């Protein structure tokens, strides 16, 4: 999957990635999408 994201969102993801010591953005994006979907489903 590919998505164009605003620069400030990418910067925020990169800060979270660096703070967590992760090598890539995928875990941060996966967690954010999971939270979003759960919130929309009301779980």
C-alpha positions as CSV (number, residue, x, y, z in Angstrom):
1,X,0.0,0.0,0.0
2,X,1.2,3.5,-0.7
3,X,-0.2,6.8,0.5
4,X,0.8,10.4,0.1
5,X,0.9,12.0,3.5
6,X,1.4,15.7,4.6
7,X,5.0,16.5,5.6
8,X,4.0,17.3,9.2
9,X,2.4,13.9,9.6
10,X,5.5,12.1,8.2
11,X,7.6,14.2,10.6
12,X,5.4,13.2,13.6
13,X,5.6,9.5,12.6
14,X,9.4,9.8,12.3
15,X,9.6,11.3,15.7
16,X,7.6,8.4,17.2
17,X,9.6,5.9,15.2
18,X,12.9,7.4,16.5
19,X,11.6,7.6,20.1
20,X,10.6,3.9,20.0
21,X,13.9,2.9,18.4
22,X,12.1,1.4,15.4
23,X,13.7,0.9,11.9
24,X,10.7,1.7,9.9
25,X,7.4,3.6,9.9
26,X,5.2,0.6,9.4
27,X,4.6,-0.3,13.0
28,X,3.6,3.2,13.9
29,X,1.2,3.4,10.9
30,X,-0.2,-0.1,11.7
31,X,-0.9,0.9,15.3
32,X,-2.6,4.2,14.3
33,X,-4.8,2.5,11.7
34,X,-5.7,-0.2,14.3
35,X,-6.8,2.5,16.8
36,X,-8.7,4.3,14.1
37,X,-10.6,1.2,13.0
38,X,-11.4,0.1,16.5
39,X,-12.7,3.6,17.4
40,X,-14.9,3.6,14.3
41,X,-16.2,0.1,15.2
42,X,-16.9,1.2,18.8
43,X,-14.8,-1.5,20.3
